[in-house]
Structures are given as C-alpha cells and as structure tokens.
C-alpha cells in the first residue's frame, strides 16, 4: 500500500464524467408522484407553506443556502418549486455517497451534485493504507498536514507510519502532493456547478455541513462558489421538517413544514476577494478570514428567517470532529 497516488475509489473519474441531466426527470417524478402520494396520506398528511417565494421568480442563475435540520428537509421545498414552475434544484451531496456506483447514479438522475471534501479524501486514503479509520487526534493531525498547517511537534505514531506510505513521504511533501490532488477535485466541482446553472438549475447548499435542529456556523464553500460564478445566494430558513423526517426514513410522518425565503445576498457587494479559485486550500489560506466573514453574514440572514427554537445554538456540540462522518 505504498503506491504514489492518493486513493479516491474512482470518485475523481466520476466527477470528470459527471453531467447533470438536461431535464431532471427523476426529480420531477419524485416531486409529483412520490411526494404527492406520500404527503396526501390521510393518517399522515403533510402540509407545506412558503413565505417569500416570489424572490425565486425568473430564470436568474442563483444559489440557495438552507439550514440543515434533517436528511430530507429540501424535499417539500423541491415539491413546491416544481408545482410552481420554478427552476429545479441541484442539491450538493457529500462525496461519500458516490462510493456506491448505483447510489451515485441514482443521485445523478435526481440532479444532485457530488462535493468531496478534504476530510473525506484524506480519510479514504488513510483507510486504504492503514486498514482502519483514524482516531480523533490522528485525524486532526492529518487535516493539519493536508492543509499545510502543521507547525511541527510530535506526530502520533500511526500518523508517522502513514506518512511513510503516503505520497510525499513527509509533512512538506505530503502537503504539496495532497493540495495538488485536491485541486483536481475542486476544478471538477466548479465545472459541474457552472454547468448546472447554465442548464437552468439552482444549486442548493447546506452551509452547516452537518444536520442539526438548531443552526450552527457555516462553511464557506457556497460563498466561494457564488463569488467565482458571479451569482447571488438566496437564504432559506426551514422549520418543522425535522418532525416529518426524524431519522433516515424518506417517508414523511406527517405534519407541517414552513420555509422562509429571504432577500438575495450578493457577496460581491461586501468587498469580497476575486483573485482565487474556489474550494482550494490556497484560496482558504489567502482569503480564509474574508470567506468566514461573508459566510457569517449569510448565516445570520438564515438565522433571522428561523423561529427561536431553530436559531443559532449556543455551542457547536453537535459538530462531529473526527473522521466517522466521512465513512
């Protein structure tokens, strides 16, 4: 297992071959038939209300940023957009779901966009070489090494062993090799999002990156992509969906879900940087503080669209720190 390439289980090739369907037929079928039948069941009827839907009228390319209360909280929204003749959604989906060719194909037909993160790719390569998942401290050191932010000190024994097997064969060489590797993924993700908006889709992003009833801080990917593609971001706050979908079951338990659509947010009007390529480590290093500032403004807009019980959590205790979320 000392090969010179990072292990990605074919995901980079999947991205290179990836194109959204010209018409999202499966998404339409799910919205009109699947959800139509599910939400009309007499004993588990599901009702939907949306404020501010007029802000999504027209065919202006946009991105949509929504809080992430549960696994399926975009589906009632998708159904209502289809019913009203609005542009279809193209939800960002974690790269781990594309490890299965069949699930990846299904998500493609549903017009979902794969987004492999740095942590996911590092974890894949670690498991490939070490035959186990990294412990929390091992993963923390692995991320610092991959981002080129390791400041020296004592590495965990397993991390030292991993570096001997991995590309670069040492902290500096590993950082250079991984960053070059990750830029290949970033380039394909940017291409897919650009192509999606050219085809009339609106990418849907959950900036929190993980599910939580109460809002938590966001990651800057949506801001970076919007700046690069020159589009506005529409914030959406959703409440009640976590009671419809409390677990992994895609069938609603019944109840009411409400969406509030806010005024579009244009990060270009906030003195944003322009000299970067999005979703790369070099962009985060050069403009990380600015990205965080703009993401904070976006998340505050989402927060204002939510009832108190869904607004900002007082801490980030729901955020997973280790590698388990990637496997």
C-alpha positions, -999 to +999 in steps of 0.1 A: +000+000+000+029+024-006+016+035-041+024+071-051-012+082-057-040+091-033-068+066-030-102+081-041-121+049-051-128+063-086-145+095-073-123+118-094-132+099-125-168+101-115-165+139-113-148+141-147-176+121-163-204+139-144-230+159-162-265+168-148-294+156-170-308+183-193-342+177-177-343+163-141-370+137-149-364+116-118-366+147-096-398+156-113-412+121-108-404+120-071-419+155-066-451+149-085-458+112-078-437+100-049-441+131-026-476+138-039-488+104-028-467+104+005-479+139+016-516+132+009-519+101+031-550+107+053-534+095+085-500+112+079-509+143+059-480+167+052-487+204+046-462+230+033-461+268+035-435+291+020-430+329+026-412+349+000-414+325-029-415+355-053-378+361-046-371+329-067-392+340-097-375+343-131-345+325-145-317+344-129-288+320-120-287+317-082-275+295-054-297+286-025-284+283+011-307+264+036-303+253+072-300+215+076-324+202+102-327+167+088-317+144+060-347+153+037-357+189+046-353+200+010-378+176-004-410+195+004-393+226-009-384+208-041-420+197-045-434+232-042-409+246-066-418+220-092-455+227-086-450+264-092-428+260-123-396+274-107-361+264-116-352+229-104-327+224-076-293+207-077-285+198-041-249+195-030-243+160-017-214+146+003-188+127-017-191+096+004-225+087-012-208+084-046-186+055-034-215+032-045-219+033-083-256+026-080-264+052-054-242+077-073-262+070-105-295+075-087-283+108-072-271+119-106-306+112-120-320+132-091-298+162-102-276+160-071-240+174-072-212+154-055-189+175-032-159+155-019-143+174+010-107+174+021-115+154+052-133+128+031-104+123+007-078+122+035-099+097+054-103+075+023-065+074+018-058+067+054-082+038+055-066+025+023-031+025+038-038+018+075-068-006+072-087+013+099-103+047+104-082+074+121-087+083+157-098+118+165-063+131+172-049+113+143-075+129+120-068+163+135-031+160+127-039+145+092-060+176+084-033+200+095-008+181+074-030+181+043-037+218+046+000+225+051-006+240+085+014+215+106+037+237+128+059+209+140+059+189+172+052+153+179+031+133+155+011+103+166+029+071+158+003+059+134+005+093+116+042+089+112+037+054+098+010+067+074+033+095+061+060+069+052+034+052+029+016+082+015+026+105-014+054+129-004+068+107+024+070+135+049+050+166+062+061+191+035+060+167+006+026+153+017+011+188+019+023+197-016+011+164-031-023+165-014-031+201-023-023+194-059-046+163-057-074+182-041-073+210-067-082+184-093-115+177-074-121+214-069-118+221-106-144+195-115-168+207-088-166+242-101-172+230-137-203+210-126-218+239-107-212+263-136-227+238-160-257+233-137-266+270-136-261+273-174-287+245-177-312+263-155-306+245-122-301+264-089-275+246-067-289+240-031-262+241-004-264+233+033-236+255+046-236+239+081-222+207+066-239+185+092-275+181+104-287+200+135-321+213+145-305+244+158-284+265+134-247+261+137-219+281+120-214+276+082-186+266+059-176+290+031-180+268+000-212+284-011-198+319-008-167+310-027-187+294-055-211+323-057-182+348-059-165+328-086-196+323-108-209+358-101-243+349-087-264+358-057-272+335-028-308+332-016-311+323+021-339+299+031-349+290+067-368+258+072-387+247+103-408+217+111-392+193+087-372+175+115-406+163+128-416+150+094-382+132+089-367+124+124-345+096+111-334+080+078-368+071+066-377+091+034-414+088+041-429+117+060-445+111+094-469+139+086-472+174+099-464+209+087-432+223+073-425+260+068-400+278+046-390+314+047-372+328+016-350+358+024-337+386+002-308+375-021-274+380-007-247+392-031-212+387-015-197+408-043-212+438-027-193+432+005-157+440-006-151+403-014-118+390-029-118+379-066-083+366-072-088+330-062-101+296-074-129+283-052-127+253-029-089+251-029-066+251+000-047+280-014-079+301-016-087+293+021-051+302+031-052+335+012-087+347+020-100+325+048-109+353+071-128+371+044-147+340+034-156+334+071-168+370+074-191+367+043-203+332+054-212+347+088-233+374+071-251+347+051-257+325+081-271+355+101-296+360+073-307+324+076-309+327+114-333+357+110-356+336+089-360+309+117-382+307+147-363+309+181-361+271+186-342+267+153-319+297+157-282+296+165-271+270+190-250+284+219-222+260+211-211+236+183-215+204+204-235+188+175-205+191+152-185+159+146-148+164+149-134+131+138-135+110+106-166+090+113-188+114+093-169+105+061-173+067+063 
